[in-house]
Amino acid sequence: MQNISAQLEQINLRLSTLSHQMQVLADRQRERDELLEEMKPILKEVMKGGTERLADLEERGYFTFAREGLRALDRVVQAYSEDDVRALGDNIVRIMDTVRNLTQPEVLEILNDASDVVQQSEQLEPTGVFGMMRASRDDDVRQGMAVLLGVLRQVGRGVKRLSDAENNERRPKPTRASAPARPAAEVRAAPKSAERAPVPPVVAPRTMQIDGVAFDSNGFLADPNQWTPELATAIASAEGLTELSERHWQAINWARNDFLSQGQSPNIRRITMGSGVPTKELYALFPRAPGMTVARVAGIPKPVGCI
């Protein structure tokens, strides 16, 4: 009888435990049901807003654009190898610098004007040699020719560097070979024709001086820090400018200040835009190559693109 009583007590204890667990499960289920009932209105609003937003995006063509973009990306992946992508990553900084320079407002304005001329090319009449000579009298044409020549010069330098690099790669590397030892008598009897020809001396670039200050071969001040207004007057006199007016100094001072702040000499277009001296007046003030003359008198290096 005692065993039966102990077993009944164990059964009652288990039933009590199961009843408690069932009650916990029931409470949790009830909480879930209440949470779902509270979330249903919110979920309906979210689904409604999401559906409307997706429909708007579909109507505006976002999904079509995304599909075409994935198709274009797939073509790019198929066309380029892993090495090409690695090379692109190595040069991404230079690519971004080039894109940044090309997307500057003044560059985009020039490209836009050039594209307008290309679109109107059918309305332009063919120009011969004499027509080109007449057009070269225009200040804008001369400035454009200077820019094109500067671009060609930079392209030529780049092509030369690439050519030199390819030639160095293709050039066979010298190999060490053990040559047979020559008799001492034969070494002593070497012909006189094998003697090296004398090397011509290296001629140093020609320099000039004004008031004891050194200039390079192109007439630009060797050390911009040695510039003074008195030296600028002497340089202007050497350039054929007998007197510097207020407008002269306006262009000169602006060019020098721009060089000190930017670190490079401004070209004629930048001088006319920044100094307030128009192009025609600048050519009247500095008749011979105004961009280079202003740079010489201002004591700054030669501007990029000037011939």
C-alpha positions, 0 to 999 in steps of 0.5 A, spaced: 500 500 500 505 504 501 508 503 494 501 505 491 501 511 495 508 513 493 506 512 485 500 516 486 503 522 489 508 521 483 503 521 478 499 527 481 506 531 482 507 530 474 500 532 472 501 538 476 507 540 473 504 538 466 498 542 468 502 548 469 506 547 463 500 547 459 498 553 462 504 557 460 503 555 453 496 557 453 498 564 456 504 564 450 499 563 445 494 568 447 499 573 447 501 571 440 494 572 438 493 579 441 500 581 438 498 579 431 491 582 432 494 589 434 499 588 428 494 587 423 492 594 422 499 596 422 501 591 417 496 592 412 498 600 412 505 598 411 503 593 405 499 598 402 504 604 403 509 599 400 505 596 394 503 604 392 511 605 393 513 599 388 507 601 383 510 608 383 517 606 382 514 601 376 510 606 373 516 611 373 521 606 370 526 604 376 525 597 375 526 597 368 532 601 369 535 596 374 533 590 369 537 594 364 543 596 368 544 588 371 544 586 363 549 592 362 553 589 368 553 582 366 556 584 359 561 588 363 563 582 367 563 577 361 567 582 357 573 584 362 577 579 366 579 579 373 586 582 371 582 588 368 578 589 374 585 589 378 588 594 373 582 598 374 582 598 381 590 600 381 588 606 377 581 608 380 584 614 383 587 617 377 581 615 373 577 619 378 582 625 378 581 625 370 573 625 371 573 631 376 577 635 372 573 634 366 567 635 370 569 642 372 564 648 370 568 651 366 571 645 362 563 643 361 562 650 358 567 649 353 565 642 351 558 644 351 560 650 346 564 645 342 559 640 341 554 646 339 559 647 333 559 640 331 552 640 331 552 646 326 557 643 322 553 642 316 552 650 316 559 651 316 563 653 309 569 649 308 576 653 310 582 653 306 589 655 307 588 663 306 581 662 310 585 659 316 591 665 316 585 670 316 582 666 322 588 666 326 588 673 327 582 672 331 584 672 339 580 666 340 582 662 335 589 664 337 588 662 344 585 655 342 591 654 337 595 655 343 591 650 347 591 645 342 598 645 341 599 644 349 595 638 348 599 635 343 605 637 346 602 633 352 600 627 348 607 627 344 610 626 351 606 621 353 606 617 347 614 617 347 614 615 355 610 609 353 614 607 347 620 608 351 617 603 356 615 598 351 622 598 348 626 597 355 621 591 356 623 588 349 630 589 349 634 583 351 637 583 358 645 582 357 647 575 360 653 573 363 658 568 359 665 566 361 669 568 355 676 565 354 682 568 357 686 572 352 694 571 352 697 577 356 701 579 349 695 579 345 692 584 350 698 588 350 697 589 342 690 591 342 689 596 336 689 603 337 682 604 333 679 601 339 680 607 343 674 611 345 673 617 342 673 623 346 666 625 349 664 632 347 663 637 353 656 638 355 653 645 354 650 648 360 643 652 358 644 659 357 642 664 362 641 672 363 641 677 368 638 683 370 640 687 376 644 681 378 638 677 378 638 670 374 633 668 369 632 662 365 633 661 357 626 663 356 627 669 360 623 667 366 625 669 373 629 663 376 627 664 383 620 667 384 621 669 391 626 675 388 621 679 385 620 686 386 616 691 383 622 695 381 625 688 378 618 688 374 619 695 371 626 693 369 623 686 366 618 690 362 623 695 359 627 689 357 620 686 354 619 693 350 614 696 355 616 703 357 611 705 362 607 700 366 600 703 367 595 702 373 591 696 368 598 693 367 599 692 374 592 690 375 594 684 371 601 683 373 599 683 381 593 678 380 597 673 376 602 673 381 597 673 387 594 667 383 601 663 382 602 664 390 595 661 392 595 656 386 602 654 385 602 654 378 602 660 373 595 662 370 594 662 363 591 668 359 584 665 359 584 665 367 588 672 367 582 675 363 577 672 367 580 673 374 584 680 373 578 684 370 582 686 364 578 683 357 582 679 352 583 685 347 585 690 352 590 685 355 593 684 348 593 692 347 597 692 354 602 686 352 602 686 345 607 680 344 604 674 347 601 677 353 600 670 357 608 669 357 609 677 358 605 677 364 608 671 367 615 674 365 614 681 368 610 678 374 616 674 376 612 667 375 614 661 371 612 659 364 604 658 364 602 651 361 599 651 354 604 657 352 608 657 346 
